[in-house]
Amino acid sequence: MYSLTSSAADKVKIGLMLPYSGTYAALGDTITNGFKQYVDENGGKLAGLPVEYYVVDDESNPSKAVENTRKLVKRDEVDVLVGTVHSGVAMAMAKVARDSKTLMIIPNAGADELTRELCAPNVFRTSFSMWQPAYAMGKVMAEKGHKKVVTLTWNYAGGKQSIEGFKESFTKGGGTIIKDMNLPFPNVEFQPFLTEIASLKPDAVFVFFAGGGAAKFLKDYEAAGLKGNIPLYGSGFLTDGVLSAVGKSADGVMTTLHYADGLKDPIDISFRANYEKRYKAIPDVYAVQGYDAAKLYEAGLKAAKGDTKKIKEITAGMKAAKFQSPRGPISISKAHNPIQNIYLREVKNGLNNVVSVAIPALDDPARGCKM
């Protein structure tokens, strides 16, 4: 327990701006669950301060993001913004945070630029950059001896950044991209691309898809007769959160991500048991990212001795934070992105089982960050 200074607040106001309706509602709920689990495990407090939540459904709608964020900052006067899933919404949130000098923690959105050219002293991320898992998979596939690869994704920023991260390490390892394919977001008419993949006969395929589109792609890949003939790889979101919907269609698919099933670390075992007891569900990467957002903010509050207004002290404490997460050891880069293990996982029996550490302590290169 931390004794508070005379100038410290009597509570901490958390602004949760996440999707609670629409396509990404389940992700918003799970991130919130993880955040609240950490707080509840610590007696409903952060650094000795009782927690008060202010919750906004961002609807994954960038056009409403500025107005919603300003409400939390101006009307509710929250001490920290926590959000969000959709990168377009997160970038709008980050602009308001920078302009108002409000602390912000991103518990999911992976757009590279948030901790690259748009980096800011008061904006932190507890999830990943799009580059991190994809770069790790490029290294894995090159080391497996794949020489000719086809890539496929949606034609939007997240997909493009994932493919670029993959290509950077795969080509460095001696591989060749024989064709880059993409389709408009959120189109899921994959058949023409699967037919072309079959005719090109690459050594392997790397894709970036997530959510419902990922589930349909996995089923279509098997239905097209490609599974078992042309190995399929992806960034971890290809299989996270969709395995119950796709059944055995995903068996054997390998992905890379900063969390996996079966890590067998005592902290992860405890985290998973508590989450399952509390929410009657198996936690995933989104729950971990929310949990670590609360943990990172507490590190900052402790450095400021519980004074929520001492932003310089709080951010210094967050920058210096090094802790064991359910995902493994974490530290914070100069650009405020997590430095973390990226795991190679293989789908077996409905789980993303850990195979190995693809790259330990991977740091995003933070190109263009000027802090």
Disulfide bonds with the S-S distance in Angstrom:
Cys119-Cys369 2.17
